[in-house]
């Protein structure tokens, strides 16, 4: 029984951290937009493209700092699957079905607007930003049942896993086989450290750095090195004591990364990538197929995918509704799933490399679609009453 009681406090801490980070990320996005559309906008863009060693500042942020974000994502996925909200099939079914619908329908809506080269952006509206979504829920207080917050967190974690797979399979070009072989060798060493019971984090992080360099050079996106590293970090079941020595390496690293990633790495990414000079774009950019596809994918696709697939799953008896959650509340949460900031903008950079106009159009779609989805979800959840009506 004690183990069962320890779970809610752990997930509440996770939800609180993500919610606070979402509010900081909102502020960073607003500041970035303000800078980009001010007189210092061109100078700011030039600074981001200034080279520092082998990479520009923008690339250091997107390929380097964001590897830490993906490392944390990988740690959270591993923990939740092995010993958390996704550790059993009954817990995985509803958020898994919802996440699947929330990836498929937005992609199809995007492709309805786009053919040819711009079709490469099909995965942009398929991602949910957990920090942003939980940040909006934090503003609503106790109007949203804890079960729906946990459902949203589980859905977003599965969504992140789907995004990682999509990036690995569809946004990898120009492979360097020697570097790829070196990356595989580094990964084998990391797995070996795990198998032989090495629990100190330093060897993992050192070899993880080598892995990042090799993956960067191989043609696979460098941030995936963070996920690979995360899956090799040893993890025990939920620690029974709070002293640091009893905590497994995965829990320890996750604890060390949470605050820096949430309140430094992701806001810096937002400052660098939400800086869209809207005022300097051609008028057609606001109604371009990419803009409309991304915006409609997030606003309409996520709602239809998440709410529609959830409704079907519950009515077919495949899964149960989250406790104390009503139909309108689930619809509101489906709206919040249309907030796709961090991962959506990240995929934008991979989908349209070397095309600032297409990147800007996609980012406008992300920002507008996410804003409308967030406002709609917030309004619905604010009005929804806590009831137990079935879908």
Helices and strands as residue ranges (DSSP letters): H 2-36, H 41-48, E 51-52, E 55-56, H 57-59, I 60-65, H 66-83, H 89-113, G 116-121, G 124-126, H 130-140, G 141-143, H 146-170, H 177-195, H 201-218, H 224-232, G 244-246, H 249-260, I 261-265, H 266-273, G 278-280, G 283-287, H 289-296, I 297-301, H 302-315, H 327-336, H 342-351, H 356-383
